[in-house]
């Protein structure tokens, strides 16, 4: 018995000694040396690390001195160093991230291993056949890690699960193909991504829903079919830890989106309020926007860290070594002698990287930023062949500058068959900022298609441009047909500079659908086929820019992209909200123009005339002459107040008899005239505004009280430059409004001379351009002048009629003069 007890005591003592043995010294250069490494379970996130090497994937021993890179200074890993005492304010700043609630810290830890996929706030696959494609950029480490696809969705109750399927592919590799069967609540499906499917760089994700109605066979019932993809529950999860750590500048492209489809760059700049640093920060913001190239990008400026970084968000610390040392204890000492770019773990985070741009002085930082911008900047003289849409469409958009012919296969539409009732597909076309053919031009689609003998007359093929019906082709014969290069004319009225979406719909009626026997919705026999040999043909169009034109600014960055001199950037105040709004606006224009726009920041508007300028600030901060030139009512200073601030109103009554006459429709003759105008508009597509000799002058605009922000554009007083202004009641509304307009759907709505944003639940108000000036962009030629004249005269019908009448009179006089010289003369 004593021998047994002795053996047990020996075994227990050995176990205790093993458990209390010190952990081995961590030789991994990523582990840091400022704290003893803790033993971590293999499936949990690794402890936060002070630095991340930013060159090779397999780290080597650090060299004695960093070697300069040809474009950008080499990203370095900081060596352990003593931490200098920080001021109380600097000590409190990094501590804010550690004081989060436990549930917030747990949520951040859970989200660290997720890569959200949907680049929009919401994604709906509607109709009988719907597809959506987009690209997702991954780092080499993410692509090599085992991953799972999580897909959350909910569908309409009328979708028949036995004959409706949801298909997901990544890089053309099938990942999921399951019945659509989550009607009561959002359902989740998890599937392992096959090894080798993901790759470093861009990965194309495609979702396809084939849906059929349970009981109804009509075309109208197809609008009841939908499947909503939940962005908050659709993501890639990686088994390897630290997938949010970056080690190369190119990894910024893999930043991704948050659960709402947004991408944010959070710039933390202690010297943010210094005027000399603002030019550098605006260039840096544009370079980051070009590298991220996501559809819903925005910028936030702070003086100190405020919260832990969220998915789809990259913190960037910018400042001198002395300014950042208190915020970043692990900051490399090399930054005290030379400009350094590096990645560190964000203070208090669990493996989220932050980009550090630091140096001894701001001039040294300026050189570092210029090197970074040079690596992302596009050429101002070289013509682009495509517009960047891969991040939200899966393919780039061809950029057409003149007559062109493109097959549907080049536009991303392959040959396909369809067995439902409403077929729908779309493609995109880009046109330049000086596009001027909205009043007379016509493009064509040469359609290669076929429909079966079951399709009856009454069916039709529609072409929709940017949400507006452009053409309809009815099916007038039965028995089926093969259409070879069927010409479909498209008016260019609804085209705009930048990306244009063209949708083709085929409404197919059959006798079988009228009977709608039980089970007939499951019949998937092909009724319609569309072939990739179909073509889109763009004619020659007039090329001359018009100012103002917010659509050209949003679509291509015009006119600031082609400005020979730096654009003046007027800021009402140099503070967080104004800088955030300005950087977001410039970032959107940089992506649209594929070029970093040089800016010259100023707080004085005295010498801006004669050049392009951008004004950002509250309405009370705008000089009087700026509002006057932008044709904005001066009363807006007092009547347009921040949300929640009461406005003073007159105690007296302003009701007049004329007001009630307008409310009741005026007099009898006015009502008859309005009825005649409506009849002419409906039957001849003519309006009173079109019956003019020349464009009318624009009226002064007064923002409504519920408007949160406006973007206005006009020529400068010399008619040489272009002025664009971002104005809000206060700086908070300015930042919030610009962040809301940064989403792709809202940004594409910019048009006219003024757009007013009133909130997420309201449609932006657009003020159309009445009078504009031409800005030549091409060498004048007879053909271009002819096309310009044709479009202008088509816009101003009365001038065209006057010229036509004058031409007829001149022709009559010339004929009379010619006849008087011919024939016999009889003299008395």
ABEGO torsion letter per residue (X at the ends): XAAAAAAAAAAAAAAAAAAABBBBBBABAAAEAABBBBBBBAABBBBBBABBBABBABBBBBBABBBBBAABBBBBBBBBBBBBBBBAAAAAAAAAAAABBAAAAAAAAAAAABBBABABABBBBBEABBBBBBBBBBBAAAAABBBBBBBBBBBBAABBAAABBBBBBBGGBBABBBBBABAABBBBBBBBBBBGABBBEBBBBBBBBBBBBAABABAAAAAABBBBBBAAABBBBBABBGAABBABAAAAAAAEBBAAGBBBBBBBBAAAABAAAAAAAAAAAAAAAAAAGBABBBBBBBABBABBBBBGBBBBBBEBAAAAAAABAABBAAAAABBBBBBBBBBGBBGBBBBBBBBABAAAAAAAAAAAAAAABBBAABBBABBBAAAAAGBBBBBBABBBBBBAAAAGBBBBBBABABBBBBBBBBBBAABBAAAABBBBBBBBBBBBAABBBGBBBBBBBGGBBABBBBBABBGEBBBBGBBBBBBAAABBBEBBBBBBBBBBBBAAAAAGBBGAAABABBABBBBAABBBBBBBBBBBBBOBBAAAAAAAGOAAAABABBBBBBBABBBAAAAAAAAAAAAAAAAAAGBBBBBBBBABAAAABGBBBBBBEBAAABBAAAAAAAGBBAAAAAABBBBGBBBBBBABBABBAAAAAAAAGEBAAAAAAAAAAAAAAAAAGBBAAABBABBBBBBBBBBBAABABBBBBBBBAAGABBBBBBBBABAAAAAAAAAAAABAAAAAABBEABBBBAEAABBBBBBBBABBBBBBABBBBAAAAAAAAAAAAAABAAAAAAAAAAAAAAAAAAAAAAAAABEBBBBX
